[in-house]
């Protein structure tokens, strides 16, 4: 049976708006999409997270292809992150499978984690320049082996956060890589982070699907809007001041994160 009769145009419009903002700012769609689904449409947090993970995996696969062709992916860095994130994701899925994800208690826990990660994401946007300056001072004293170990640990932390909240692979991932590899070109930081998000979100998303917390019709509706939204947002971003966009987005994420936590 075709999914088209079931497509909700409001979901597609939301996908377009989020895709447009992602195209302009580069911040992961989960920071915007998951809270929107929970707060505006009243979708259960577990379903919002699971659906958004597969949504992110599919959209970032296209982004990885572009970055790969442009040679703006450091596969060594991506591999280190995945060595930490994929096992951590599987562990997180094994843990949450022991609980009823559709219960109100699970929804409250996921909403709280979601809010905390949103606040961390907002802070990473506001203080990014200071973080980069700090990293440049610390880098000369850090051994390469230590950097590699910290990258794997960072991947593990992102794996746990993203599996539970669907947020963290974007802004938090980029900020962590800026700290660890301040001398790596920004384009490669972003490209490596996007490439790492693909296995992370797909493994987590498939796990959530196995647990029954993915809405396929919702997923298709979001993708129908987000694909053109990302393309248009990326095109328009050349005329929008990056600093202003980051501050506005940080303000929105702070308000939404506070609403979910408190």
Secondary structure, 3 states (H helix, E strand, C coil): CCCHHHCCHHHHHHHHHHHHHHHHHCCCCHHHHHHHHHHCCCCCHHHHHHHHHHHHHHHHHHHHHHHHHCCCCCHHHHHHHHHHHHHHHHHHHHHHCCCCCCCHHHHHHHHHHHHHHHHHHHHHHHCHHHHHHHHHHHHCCCCHHHHHHHHHHHHHHHHHHHHHHCCCCCHHHHHHHHHHCCCCCHHHHHHHHHHHHHHHHHHHHHHHHHCCCCCHHHHHHHHHHHHHHHHHHHHHHHHCCHHHHHHHHHHHHHHHHHHHHC
